[in-house]
Amino acid sequence: MAIAANTQTFTSLGVAEDLAQVLTEQGITHPFPIQNLALPDALAGKDICGQAKTGSGKTLAFGLPLVERLRDARSKQPVALVLVPTRELCLQVAEAVEPLAAARGHEVVAVYGGAPMGQQIDALRDGAEVVVATPGRLIDLVDRKAVSLRAVETVVLDEADEMADLGFLPQVHYLLRGLEAERQTMLFSATLDGRVSQLVDLYMNDPVTHRVESDTITVDTSDHRFLEVHRMDKPKVVARIARSANRVLVFVQTKRSCDRVARDITDLGVKARAIHGDLPQKKRE
């Protein structure tokens, strides 16, 4: 098990110059702790278990080694697979990996439910090298023979604990059992115990574990305030707060409440939109 190292440059960790240049153009010049720890081993082709909080920079910790190992793909036969628990994370990871892959002339396709399947099938047929997918939609495409996973050489399980919490582990097991034995597997999660440890035991080969632990909160620039407000006055108070800032997130308990609160504060002159699981994917995006 490794302890967080001092911050270095991406190239000193073994990242190729062309990929480091892509990051520099995005304003990313110094690795996060999980990247400092994981990149050398991941670039060496070792299986990796990374434990770190959301927002810690895990995507580049697996995205850079994944792109480094890419070779040209045949039609319907991607060479790299990233499994994620949610549609939004699927898009986020794909957008982060895409410019790195493009620097090497490779394609990335995001595969998730709620989006037109035809576009995803076309991208796979054209020979996308990297598939970033939610388990359910990927299984659907495998069953339709729109994609084969036999050529996959690099597998990433991102937010593995979240996939377990959402009940996706049976689908993950199904997909991983269909892969060839010779591959690099990288797993990233906020925790590495319980059901996540079963994935490690079953599908990883002598993995190196890297943990980034902190006794402090991830964000130390926020203030927490509690306001006691009569329920009839809540929309007015929320609207007043919203007018004092550029961007505001309002969390509620139910989907119905989400729609109602968005409608109420819109009626009070605040531009607001609801987002929840019942909305069509296009509106969510």
C-alpha positions as CSV (number, residue, x, y, z in Angstrom):
1,M,0.0,0.0,0.0
2,A,1.3,3.4,-1.0
3,I,1.2,6.7,0.8
4,A,0.6,10.0,-1.0
5,A,3.7,11.4,-2.6
6,N,4.9,14.9,-3.3
7,T,3.4,16.5,-6.3
8,Q,5.4,16.1,-9.5
9,T,4.8,16.8,-13.2
10,F,2.9,14.5,-15.4
11,T,5.9,13.8,-17.6
12,S,8.1,12.9,-14.6
13,L,5.4,10.3,-13.7
14,G,5.8,8.7,-17.1
15,V,3.1,10.4,-19.1
16,A,4.0,10.9,-22.7
17,E,4.7,14.5,-23.9
18,D,1.8,14.6,-26.3
19,L,-0.7,13.7,-23.7
20,A,0.9,16.0,-21.1
21,Q,0.5,18.8,-23.7
22,V,-3.2,18.1,-24.1
23,L,-3.5,18.6,-20.3
24,T,-1.4,21.8,-20.4
25,E,-3.8,23.2,-23.0
26,Q,-6.6,22.5,-20.6
27,G,-4.8,24.3,-17.8
28,I,-3.9,21.0,-16.0
29,T,-0.2,21.1,-15.1
30,H,0.2,19.4,-11.7
31,P,-1.1,15.9,-10.8
32,F,-3.5,15.4,-7.9
33,P,-2.3,13.0,-5.1
34,I,-4.2,9.9,-6.5
35,Q,-2.5,10.6,-9.9
36,N,0.9,10.9,-8.3
37,L,0.4,7.5,-6.7
38,A,-1.4,5.5,-9.4
39,L,0.1,6.7,-12.6
40,P,3.5,5.1,-12.5
41,D,2.1,1.6,-11.7
42,A,-0.8,2.0,-14.1
43,L,1.5,3.1,-16.9
44,A,3.6,0.1,-16.2
45,G,0.5,-2.1,-16.9
46,K,-0.2,-3.2,-13.4
47,D,-3.6,-3.8,-12.0
48,I,-4.6,-0.9,-9.8
49,C,-7.0,-0.4,-6.9
50,G,-7.4,3.3,-6.2
51,Q,-9.3,4.5,-3.1
52,A,-10.1,8.2,-3.2
53,K,-13.1,10.5,-2.8
54,T,-15.1,11.8,-5.7
55,G,-13.5,14.9,-7.3
56,S,-10.0,13.7,-6.4
57,G,-8.8,13.4,-10.0
58,K,-9.4,9.6,-10.5
59,T,-10.5,10.0,-14.2
60,L,-7.0,11.1,-15.3
61,A,-5.4,8.5,-13.0
62,F,-7.0,5.8,-15.2
63,G,-7.6,7.8,-18.4
64,L,-3.9,8.5,-19.1
65,P,-2.7,4.9,-18.8
66,L,-5.8,3.7,-20.8
67,V,-5.0,6.0,-23.7
68,E,-1.3,5.2,-23.5
69,R,-2.1,1.5,-24.1
70,L,-4.6,2.0,-27.0
71,R,-4.2,0.4,-30.4
72,D,-6.4,0.7,-33.4
73,A,-9.7,-1.1,-33.0
74,R,-11.7,-3.2,-35.5
75,S,-15.4,-2.7,-36.1
76,K,-17.4,-3.5,-33.0
77,Q,-14.3,-4.5,-31.1
78,P,-13.2,-1.8,-28.7
79,V,-9.8,-2.3,-26.9
80,A,-10.7,-0.3,-23.7
81,L,-13.7,-0.4,-21.5
82,V,-14.7,1.9,-18.7
83,L,-17.8,0.9,-16.6
84,V,-19.6,3.6,-14.6
85,P,-22.7,3.6,-12.5
86,T,-24.6,6.6,-13.9
87,R,-25.4,8.3,-17.2
88,E,-24.0,11.6,-16.1
89,L,-20.7,10.1,-15.0
90,C,-20.6,8.2,-18.3
91,L,-20.7,11.5,-20.2
92,Q,-18.3,13.2,-17.8
93,V,-15.6,10.4,-18.2
94,A,-16.0,10.3,-21.9
95,E,-15.6,14.0,-22.2
96,A,-12.4,13.9,-20.1
97,V,-10.8,11.0,-22.1
98,E,-11.9,12.1,-25.6
99,P,-9.2,14.8,-26.1
100,L,-6.5,12.5,-24.9
101,A,-7.6,9.7,-27.2
102,A,-8.0,12.2,-30.1
103,A,-4.4,13.2,-29.7
104,R,-3.5,9.6,-30.7
105,G,-6.2,9.4,-33.5
106,H,-8.5,7.2,-31.4
107,E,-12.3,7.5,-30.8
108,V,-14.3,7.4,-27.6
109,V,-18.0,6.5,-27.5
110,A,-20.3,6.9,-24.5
111,V,-22.8,4.1,-24.1
112,Y,-25.7,4.7,-21.7
113,G,-29.5,4.3,-21.5
114,G,-31.9,7.1,-22.4
115,A,-29.9,8.1,-25.5
116,P,-30.6,7.0,-29.0
117,M,-29.1,3.5,-29.5
118,G,-28.6,3.9,-33.2
119,Q,-25.9,6.5,-32.7
120,Q,-24.0,4.3,-30.3
121,I,-24.3,1.3,-32.6
122,D,-22.9,3.4,-35.5
123,A,-19.9,4.6,-33.4
124,L,-19.1,1.0,-32.4
125,R,-19.4,-0.2,-36.0
126,D,-17.0,2.5,-37.1
127,G,-14.4,1.1,-34.7
128,A,-14.3,3.2,-31.5
129,E,-11.3,2.2,-29.4
130,V,-12.7,3.3,-26.0
131,V,-16.2,2.5,-24.7
132,V,-17.4,4.3,-21.6
133,A,-20.6,2.6,-20.5
134,T,-23.3,2.0,-17.9
135,P,-23.7,-1.8,-17.4
136,G,-27.3,-2.1,-18.5
137,R,-27.0,-0.4,-21.9
138,L,-23.7,-2.2,-22.7
139,I,-25.3,-5.6,-22.0
140,D,-28.1,-4.7,-24.3
141,L,-25.6,-3.9,-27.1
142,V,-23.7,-7.1,-26.4
143,D,-26.9,-9.2,-26.6
144,R,-27.7,-7.4,-29.9
145,K,-24.2,-8.3,-31.2
146,A,-23.6,-4.6,-31.8
147,V,-20.3,-4.9,-29.8
148,S,-17.9,-7.6,-28.8
149,L,-15.7,-7.3,-25.7
150,R,-13.2,-10.0,-26.7
151,A,-10.6,-7.5,-27.8
152,V,-10.7,-5.4,-24.6
153,E,-7.2,-5.1,-23.1
154,T,-7.9,-2.4,-20.5
155,V,-10.8,-2.4,-18.1
156,V,-11.7,0.4,-15.6
157,L,-14.4,0.1,-12.9
158,D,-15.1,3.7,-11.8
159,E,-17.1,4.4,-8.7
160,A,-17.3,0.7,-8.0
161,D,-18.9,1.3,-4.6
162,E,-21.6,3.3,-6.2
163,M,-22.3,0.5,-8.7
164,A,-22.6,-1.8,-5.8
165,D,-25.0,0.5,-3.9
166,L,-27.2,0.9,-7.0
167,G,-27.5,-2.9,-7.5
168,F,-25.4,-3.1,-10.7
169,L,-22.9,-5.8,-9.5
170,P,-24.7,-8.7,-11.2
171,Q,-24.4,-6.9,-14.6
172,V,-20.8,-6.0,-13.9
173,H,-20.0,-9.7,-13.1
174,Y,-21.8,-10.7,-16.3
175,L,-19.7,-8.3,-18.4
176,L,-16.3,-9.1,-16.7
177,R,-16.8,-12.8,-17.1
178,G,-17.0,-12.3,-20.9
179,L,-13.6,-10.7,-21.1
180,E,-10.3,-12.3,-22.0
181,A,-8.0,-13.1,-19.0
182,E,-5.0,-11.1,-20.4
183,R,-5.9,-7.5,-19.6
184,Q,-5.1,-4.6,-17.3
185,T,-7.9,-3.9,-14.8
186,M,-8.1,-0.6,-12.8
187,L,-10.7,-0.2,-10.1
188,F,-11.4,3.2,-8.4
189,S,-13.8,3.6,-5.5
190,A,-14.4,5.5,-2.3
191,T,-14.2,2.2,-0.4
192,L,-12.5,-1.1,-1.1
193,D,-14.3,-3.4,1.3
194,G,-17.5,-5.5,1.2
195,R,-18.8,-6.2,-2.3
196,V,-16.1,-4.1,-3.9
197,S,-13.5,-6.5,-2.5
198,Q,-15.2,-9.4,-4.3
199,L,-14.6,-7.7,-7.6
200,V,-10.9,-7.3,-6.7
201,D,-10.6,-10.9,-5.7
202,L,-12.4,-12.3,-8.7
203,Y,-11.1,-10.1,-11.6
204,M,-7.8,-8.5,-10.7
205,N,-4.3,-9.9,-10.8
206,D,-2.1,-9.0,-7.9
207,P,-3.3,-5.4,-7.8
208,V,-1.4,-2.5,-6.3
209,T,-3.5,-0.5,-3.9
210,H,-3.2,3.3,-3.6
211,R,-5.2,5.2,-1.0
212,V,-5.6,8.9,-0.7
213,E,-7.0,9.6,2.8
214,S,-7.6,12.9,4.4
215,D,-8.9,13.9,7.9
216,T,-10.2,17.1,6.4
217,I,-13.3,17.8,4.4
218,T,-12.9,17.9,0.6
219,V,-14.0,21.6,0.4
220,D,-13.0,24.0,3.2
221,T,-14.4,27.2,1.6
222,S,-18.1,26.7,2.3
223,D,-20.2,28.0,5.2
224,H,-23.1,26.0,6.5
225,R,-26.2,27.9,7.6
226,F,-29.5,26.7,9.0
227,L,-32.6,28.9,8.5
228,E,-35.8,28.1,10.3
229,V,-38.6,29.0,7.8
230,H,-42.3,28.3,7.7
231,R,-43.1,26.0,4.9
232,M,-45.3,28.6,3.2
233,D,-42.4,31.0,3.0
234,K,-39.8,28.5,1.7
235,P,-40.2,29.4,-2.0
236,K,-39.7,33.1,-1.3
237,V,-36.6,32.5,0.8
238,V,-35.1,30.2,-1.8
239,A,-35.8,32.8,-4.5
240,R,-34.2,35.5,-2.4
241,I,-31.1,33.4,-1.9
242,A,-31.0,32.5,-5.6
243,R,-31.1,36.2,-6.7
244,S,-28.0,36.9,-4.6
245,A,-25.8,34.3,-6.4
246,N,-24.9,33.3,-10.0
247,R,-25.6,29.6,-9.6
248,V,-27.6,27.8,-6.9
249,L,-28.4,24.2,-6.3
250,V,-31.6,23.3,-4.4
251,F,-31.9,19.8,-3.1
252,V,-35.3,18.3,-2.3
253,Q,-36.6,15.0,-1.0
254,T,-38.8,13.7,-3.9
255,K,-39.1,14.0,-7.7
256,R,-42.5,15.6,-7.2
257,S,-41.1,18.2,-4.8
258,C,-38.3,18.9,-7.4
259,D,-40.9,19.9,-10.1
260,R,-42.9,21.9,-7.6
261,V,-40.0,23.9,-6.2
262,A,-38.7,24.7,-9.7
263,R,-42.2,25.9,-10.7
264,D,-42.7,27.9,-7.5
265,I,-39.4,29.9,-7.7
266,T,-39.8,30.3,-11.5
267,D,-43.2,32.0,-10.7
268,L,-41.2,34.3,-8.4
269,G,-38.9,35.5,-11.2
270,V,-36.0,33.1,-10.8
271,K,-34.8,31.1,-13.8
272,A,-34.9,27.5,-12.5
273,R,-35.0,24.0,-14.0
274,A,-35.7,20.6,-12.3
275,I,-33.5,17.6,-12.8
276,H,-34.4,14.1,-11.6
277,G,-34.6,10.5,-12.8
278,D,-38.0,10.8,-14.5
279,L,-36.9,13.4,-17.0
280,P,-35.9,12.3,-20.5
281,Q,-32.1,12.0,-20.9
282,K,-32.0,14.9,-23.4
283,K,-33.5,17.3,-20.8
284,R,-31.2,16.0,-18.1
285,E,-28.2,16.8,-20.2
